[in-house]
Amino acid sequence: MEQYIAALNIVKELEKNGFSAYIVGGYVRDTLLNIKSNDIDITTNALPDDLNHLFKTIDSTANKYLSCKVMYEGYEFEITTFRTDIEYINHRHPVTKIVENLEEDLKRRDFTINALALDSRGKIIDLCDGLLDIKNKLVRVIGDPFKRFDEDVLRIFRGCYLVSKLNFDIEDSTFKGMQASAKYVTYLSDERIFDELTKILKFAHYKKALSYLIKTSVLNYLKLDKVIEYVINSNVRPSIDDIIAISIYINTGYEFKAANNKKRLYFDAAFLAKEGFTNLNLYKYDLDTIILADKIRAFVDNRNTNFDELVKTKLALPISSRKDLKVNANDLIKYINKPQGPWINELLHKIEKAVLENKIKNEKSEILNFIKEDNDV
């Protein structure tokens, strides 16, 4: 409530200085649905220079987006100048211009339920029938659905995000527009796609939202449709890491870019899931890899995760690293009387394997006897 009052005070301050201003977007929608929200945006006919003069701005992207962030009464708000979109580049990036009235600003927004505004007296301005769509629990794009998704293909993900968060349905013509523009999803970066999927996965109705994504064919173009089908049929809530790793595991052909440490995690987890959770593999891989591999198997086998048991097994292994062996390289050189060479590492690996498979105990005498009986030494 304090944050809302602070936002109203910004609106009143702008009005006092001769400008129009409104609270707009998701906060208004969520408030009407009794959903707590701390993300309050304000739109105004004040220019970025006016905002910089009136408020303490902490980040300004005025030249590109006609918006700035301000600190006011201890809260951070984003204030944007009324604008409209002239054209879109690469089915994603708008070229905007300043407009003088709220109506044009609201009609440039994506969905009717996101185009509600609230004035300083608490009156709701609804120029796109957003209130009716809230009542009917519908996600409806503003304007021509075929044109709007062609302009910005990311709106497909954002519509499905609203399904996941609000448990709404997608209005028929809106859905047809999504299907028609699904092919343009390849214009989006991996990072953007994963960000949007992460938002969808946060909420209770993510399976319903993912089902819509499958039906639009967006996921077919990304080669993620088979992966998402596993996710929908599973009782385990997925993360983006899970989705990427499953994609590698079932070899969908999806190509992704990731930092080297992440890429190693994904491929190791996929390999471990294929090879199985033997003592040797549990010894070889760290807990992060084991967790992810177990989740892959849980999704693919449609079972619950088995992580607790795997951790117990890993912790109960007779050794946790090569340093735990009761023999070392010097012991082997002395016992076999052979110069240093690659054979040492090979033999230590063979000893590790024998100990982990419970063929021998981790005792020096038993290990040396194992070496003595090994014909390859």
C-alpha positions as CSV (number, residue, x, y, z in Angstrom):
1,M,0.0,0.0,0.0
2,E,2.9,2.4,0.8
3,Q,4.4,1.8,-2.6
4,Y,1.0,2.5,-4.3
5,I,0.6,5.7,-2.3
6,A,4.1,6.7,-3.4
7,A,3.2,6.0,-7.0
8,L,0.0,8.1,-6.6
9,N,2.1,10.9,-5.2
10,I,4.3,10.8,-8.4
11,V,1.2,11.1,-10.5
12,K,-0.1,14.0,-8.4
13,E,3.3,15.7,-8.6
14,L,3.3,15.5,-12.4
15,E,-0.3,16.8,-12.5
16,K,0.7,19.7,-10.2
17,N,3.4,20.6,-12.8
18,G,0.9,20.6,-15.7
19,F,1.3,17.1,-17.0
20,S,-1.0,14.1,-17.3
21,A,0.1,10.9,-15.6
22,Y,-1.4,7.5,-14.8
23,I,-0.4,4.2,-13.2
24,V,-0.6,1.7,-16.0
25,G,-0.3,-2.0,-17.0
26,G,0.3,-5.1,-14.9
27,Y,-0.1,-3.5,-11.5
28,V,-3.7,-2.3,-12.4
29,R,-4.6,-5.8,-13.8
30,D,-3.2,-7.6,-10.8
31,T,-4.9,-5.3,-8.3
32,L,-8.2,-6.0,-9.9
33,L,-7.5,-9.7,-9.5
34,N,-6.4,-9.4,-5.9
35,I,-2.9,-10.4,-6.8
36,K,-0.1,-8.7,-4.9
37,S,2.3,-6.7,-7.1
38,N,5.2,-4.5,-6.5
39,D,5.9,-3.6,-10.1
40,I,4.3,-0.2,-10.6
41,D,4.7,1.6,-13.9
42,I,3.7,5.1,-14.7
43,T,3.0,6.7,-18.1
44,T,2.9,10.4,-18.7
45,N,3.0,13.1,-21.4
46,A,6.0,14.6,-19.5
47,L,9.2,14.3,-21.5
48,P,12.4,12.6,-20.2
49,D,14.0,15.9,-19.6
50,D,11.0,17.0,-17.5
51,L,11.3,13.8,-15.5
52,N,15.0,14.4,-14.9
53,H,14.2,17.8,-13.6
54,L,11.3,16.8,-11.3
55,F,12.6,13.6,-9.9
56,K,15.8,11.8,-8.8
57,T,16.4,9.5,-11.8
58,I,18.6,6.5,-11.3
59,D,18.7,5.1,-14.8
60,S,17.7,6.8,-18.0
61,T,17.1,5.1,-21.4
62,A,15.3,8.2,-22.7
63,N,16.9,8.3,-26.1
64,K,16.0,4.7,-27.0
65,Y,12.9,3.8,-24.9
66,L,11.6,7.2,-23.7
67,S,11.6,5.9,-20.1
68,C,13.5,6.4,-16.9
69,K,13.7,4.9,-13.5
70,V,13.2,7.1,-10.5
71,M,13.6,6.7,-6.7
72,Y,10.7,8.3,-4.9
73,E,9.8,7.9,-1.2
74,G,12.1,4.9,-1.0
75,Y,10.7,3.0,-4.0
76,E,11.8,2.5,-7.5
77,F,9.4,3.3,-10.4
78,E,9.7,3.3,-14.1
79,I,8.1,6.3,-15.8
80,T,7.6,6.3,-19.5
81,T,6.5,9.1,-21.9
82,F,3.4,8.5,-23.9
83,R,4.6,6.8,-27.1
84,T,3.5,4.8,-30.1
85,D,5.3,2.4,-32.4
86,I,6.0,3.5,-36.0
87,E,7.4,0.2,-37.2
88,Y,9.1,-2.9,-36.0
89,I,12.5,-4.4,-37.0
90,N,13.2,-8.1,-37.2
91,H,9.8,-9.0,-35.8
92,R,10.8,-7.7,-32.4
93,H,12.3,-4.2,-32.0
94,P,10.0,-1.2,-32.2
95,V,10.8,2.2,-33.6
96,T,8.9,4.6,-31.3
97,K,7.8,8.2,-31.3
98,I,6.3,10.5,-28.7
99,V,2.6,11.1,-28.7
100,E,0.5,13.5,-26.7
101,N,-2.4,11.4,-25.5
102,L,-3.0,8.3,-23.3
103,E,-5.2,6.6,-25.9
104,E,-2.5,6.1,-28.4
105,D,-0.1,4.9,-25.7
106,L,-2.5,2.3,-24.4
107,K,-3.4,1.0,-27.9
108,R,0.3,0.3,-28.6
109,R,0.4,-2.2,-25.7
110,D,0.2,-5.9,-26.2
111,F,-2.9,-7.3,-24.5
112,T,-6.1,-5.7,-23.4
113,I,-5.7,-6.7,-19.8
114,N,-2.3,-4.9,-19.8
115,A,-3.8,-1.7,-21.2
116,L,-5.6,-0.5,-18.1
117,A,-4.7,2.8,-16.6
118,L,-5.5,4.3,-13.1
119,D,-5.7,8.1,-12.5
120,S,-4.9,10.0,-9.4
121,R,-8.5,9.8,-8.2
122,G,-8.5,6.0,-8.5
123,K,-10.6,5.9,-11.6
124,I,-9.8,3.1,-14.1
125,I,-9.4,4.1,-17.8
126,D,-10.3,1.1,-20.0
127,L,-10.1,1.9,-23.7
128,C,-9.5,-1.6,-25.0
129,D,-12.2,-3.6,-23.1
130,G,-9.6,-5.0,-20.7
131,L,-12.1,-5.2,-17.8
132,L,-14.4,-7.4,-19.9
133,D,-11.5,-9.7,-20.7
134,I,-10.6,-9.9,-17.1
135,K,-14.2,-10.8,-16.3
136,N,-14.2,-13.5,-19.0
137,K,-10.6,-14.6,-18.1
138,L,-9.3,-14.1,-21.6
139,V,-5.9,-13.1,-23.0
140,R,-6.7,-11.0,-26.1
141,V,-4.2,-9.0,-28.2
142,I,-5.0,-5.4,-28.9
143,G,-5.8,-4.7,-32.6
144,D,-5.2,-7.1,-35.5
145,P,-3.8,-10.3,-34.0
146,F,-2.0,-11.2,-37.2
147,K,-0.3,-7.9,-37.4
148,R,0.5,-7.6,-33.7
149,F,2.4,-10.9,-33.5
150,D,4.1,-10.3,-36.8
151,E,5.4,-7.0,-35.3
152,D,6.7,-8.6,-32.1
153,V,6.9,-12.4,-31.9
154,L,7.9,-12.2,-28.3
155,R,4.2,-11.4,-27.6
156,I,3.4,-15.1,-28.1
157,F,5.5,-16.0,-25.0
158,R,4.1,-13.0,-23.0
159,G,0.5,-14.2,-23.8
160,C,1.4,-17.6,-22.5
161,Y,3.0,-16.1,-19.4
162,L,-0.4,-14.5,-18.6
163,V,-2.0,-17.9,-19.0
164,S,0.5,-19.4,-16.5
165,K,0.1,-16.6,-14.0
166,L,-3.6,-16.0,-14.2
167,N,-5.1,-19.3,-15.5
168,F,-6.7,-17.4,-18.3
169,D,-7.5,-18.8,-21.8
170,I,-6.2,-17.3,-25.0
171,E,-9.0,-15.8,-27.1
172,D,-9.5,-17.6,-30.5
173,S,-8.4,-14.9,-33.0
174,T,-5.4,-14.1,-30.7
175,F,-4.4,-17.7,-30.8
176,K,-4.7,-17.9,-34.6
177,G,-2.4,-14.8,-34.8
178,M,0.1,-16.6,-32.6
179,Q,0.1,-19.6,-34.9
180,A,0.5,-17.5,-38.0
181,S,3.6,-15.7,-36.6
182,A,5.2,-18.7,-34.8
183,K,7.8,-19.1,-37.6
184,Y,9.4,-15.8,-36.6
185,V,10.5,-17.1,-33.2
186,T,13.9,-17.9,-34.7
187,Y,14.6,-14.1,-34.6
188,L,14.7,-14.3,-30.8
189,S,18.0,-14.9,-28.9
190,D,18.4,-18.0,-26.7
191,E,18.7,-15.7,-23.7
192,R,15.4,-14.0,-24.5
193,I,13.6,-17.3,-25.1
194,F,15.0,-18.8,-21.8
195,D,14.0,-15.7,-19.9
196,E,10.4,-15.9,-21.1
197,L,10.2,-19.7,-20.5
198,T,11.6,-19.1,-17.0
199,K,8.8,-16.6,-16.3
200,I,6.2,-19.1,-17.5
201,L,7.6,-21.9,-15.4
202,K,7.3,-19.8,-12.2
203,F,3.5,-20.1,-11.9
204,A,1.1,-22.8,-11.1
205,H,-0.5,-23.1,-14.5
206,Y,2.7,-23.5,-16.4
207,K,1.5,-26.8,-18.0
208,K,-1.5,-25.0,-19.5
209,A,0.7,-22.3,-20.9
210,L,3.2,-24.7,-22.3
211,S,0.4,-26.6,-24.0
212,Y,-0.6,-23.4,-25.7
213,L,3.0,-22.9,-26.8
214,I,3.1,-26.4,-28.3
215,K,-0.2,-25.8,-30.2
216,T,1.1,-22.5,-31.7
217,S,4.1,-24.5,-33.2
218,V,6.5,-22.0,-31.6
219,L,8.3,-24.9,-29.9
220,N,8.5,-26.9,-33.2
221,Y,10.5,-24.1,-34.7
222,L,12.8,-24.2,-31.7
223,K,13.0,-28.0,-31.7
224,L,11.8,-28.0,-28.1
225,D,8.4,-29.5,-28.6
226,K,9.4,-33.1,-27.6
227,V,11.1,-31.8,-24.5
228,I,8.1,-29.7,-23.4
229,E,5.9,-32.8,-23.9
230,Y,8.0,-34.6,-21.3
231,V,7.7,-31.6,-19.0
232,I,3.9,-31.5,-19.4
233,N,3.5,-35.2,-18.6
234,S,5.8,-35.1,-15.6
235,N,5.0,-34.4,-11.9
236,V,8.4,-32.6,-11.5
237,R,8.5,-28.8,-11.9
238,P,11.2,-28.0,-14.5
239,S,13.8,-25.3,-14.7
240,I,15.5,-24.0,-17.9
241,D,18.5,-26.1,-17.0
242,D,16.3,-29.2,-17.0
243,I,14.8,-28.3,-20.4
244,I,18.2,-27.8,-22.1
245,A,19.6,-30.9,-20.6
246,I,16.6,-33.0,-21.6
247,S,17.0,-31.6,-25.1
248,I,20.5,-32.9,-25.3
249,Y,19.5,-36.2,-23.7
250,I,16.9,-37.0,-26.3
251,N,19.0,-35.4,-29.1
252,T,16.4,-33.0,-30.5
253,G,18.9,-31.1,-32.5
254,Y,18.3,-27.9,-30.7
255,E,21.3,-25.7,-30.8
256,F,22.0,-23.4,-27.9
257,K,24.6,-21.0,-26.7
258,A,25.8,-21.2,-23.1
259,A,28.8,-20.4,-21.0
260,N,31.4,-23.2,-21.1
261,N,30.7,-24.2,-17.4
262,K,27.0,-24.4,-18.1
263,K,27.5,-26.3,-21.4
264,R,29.7,-28.9,-19.6
265,L,27.0,-29.3,-16.9
266,Y,24.3,-30.0,-19.5
267,F,26.3,-32.5,-21.5
268,D,27.7,-34.3,-18.4
269,A,24.1,-34.6,-17.0
270,A,22.8,-35.9,-20.2
271,F,25.6,-38.5,-20.4
272,L,25.1,-39.5,-16.8
273,A,21.4,-39.9,-17.3
274,K,22.1,-42.3,-20.3
275,E,24.9,-44.2,-18.6
276,G,23.1,-44.7,-15.2
277,F,23.9,-44.0,-11.6
278,T,26.5,-46.6,-11.0
279,N,28.9,-46.2,-8.0
280,L,31.7,-45.2,-10.5
281,N,29.5,-42.5,-12.1
282,L,28.3,-41.1,-8.8
283,Y,32.0,-40.9,-7.7
284,K,32.9,-39.2,-11.0
285,Y,30.3,-36.4,-11.1
286,D,29.5,-33.6,-8.7
287,L,26.1,-33.1,-7.0
288,D,24.9,-30.5,-9.4
289,T,25.4,-32.9,-12.3
290,I,23.8,-35.8,-10.4
291,I,20.8,-33.6,-9.5
292,L,20.3,-32.6,-13.1
293,A,20.8,-36.1,-14.5
294,D,18.2,-37.5,-12.0
295,K,15.7,-34.8,-13.1
296,I,16.3,-35.8,-16.7
297,R,15.5,-39.4,-15.9
298,A,12.5,-38.3,-13.8
299,F,11.0,-36.4,-16.7
300,V,11.7,-39.1,-19.3
301,D,10.6,-42.0,-17.2
302,N,7.7,-40.0,-15.7
303,R,8.7,-40.7,-12.1
304,N,9.6,-38.8,-9.0
305,T,13.1,-37.7,-8.5
306,N,15.4,-40.0,-6.5
307,F,17.9,-37.5,-5.4
308,D,17.9,-38.3,-1.7
309,E,18.8,-41.9,-2.3
310,L,21.5,-41.0,-4.8
311,V,23.1,-38.6,-2.3
312,K,23.1,-41.3,0.4
313,T,24.7,-43.7,-2.1
314,K,27.3,-41.1,-3.1
315,L,28.2,-40.3,0.6
316,A,28.4,-44.0,1.4
317,L,31.0,-44.7,-1.3
318,P,34.2,-46.2,0.0
319,I,36.2,-43.3,-1.4
320,S,35.2,-39.8,-2.4
321,S,38.4,-39.0,-4.3
322,R,41.7,-40.6,-5.4
323,K,43.3,-39.2,-2.3
324,D,41.3,-41.6,-0.2
325,L,43.0,-44.6,-1.7
326,K,45.3,-46.4,0.7
327,V,48.0,-46.4,-2.0
328,N,49.5,-43.6,-4.0
329,A,51.8,-43.2,-7.0
330,N,54.9,-43.7,-4.9
331,D,53.6,-47.0,-3.5
332,L,52.9,-48.3,-7.0
333,I,56.4,-47.3,-8.3
334,K,58.0,-48.9,-5.3
335,Y,55.9,-52.1,-5.4
336,I,56.1,-52.7,-9.2
337,N,59.6,-51.3,-9.6
338,K,58.9,-49.5,-12.8
339,P,59.7,-45.9,-14.0
340,Q,57.1,-43.2,-13.8
341,G,54.7,-43.0,-16.8
342,P,51.1,-43.0,-18.0
343,W,50.7,-46.5,-16.5
344,I,50.4,-45.0,-13.0
345,N,47.3,-43.0,-13.8
346,E,45.8,-46.0,-15.6
347,L,46.5,-48.3,-12.7
348,L,45.1,-45.9,-10.1
349,H,41.9,-45.6,-12.2
350,K,41.7,-49.4,-12.3
351,I,42.1,-49.5,-8.5
352,E,39.4,-46.8,-8.0
353,K,37.0,-48.8,-10.2
354,A,37.6,-52.0,-8.3
355,V,37.1,-50.4,-4.9
356,L,33.9,-48.6,-6.0
357,E,32.5,-51.8,-7.5
358,N,33.2,-53.5,-4.2
359,K,35.6,-56.0,-5.9
360,I,38.2,-55.2,-3.3
361,K,38.4,-53.3,0.0
362,N,40.2,-50.0,0.3
363,E,43.0,-51.6,2.2
364,K,46.7,-51.4,1.2
365,S,47.3,-55.1,1.4
366,E,44.2,-56.0,-0.6
367,I,45.0,-53.4,-3.2
368,L,48.6,-54.7,-3.6
369,N,47.3,-58.2,-3.9
370,F,44.8,-57.0,-6.6
371,I,47.7,-55.5,-8.5
372,K,49.8,-58.7,-8.2
373,E,46.9,-60.8,-9.7
374,D,46.3,-58.3,-12.5
375,N,47.9,-59.7,-15.6
376,D,48.0,-56.3,-17.3
377,V,50.4,-54.8,-14.7
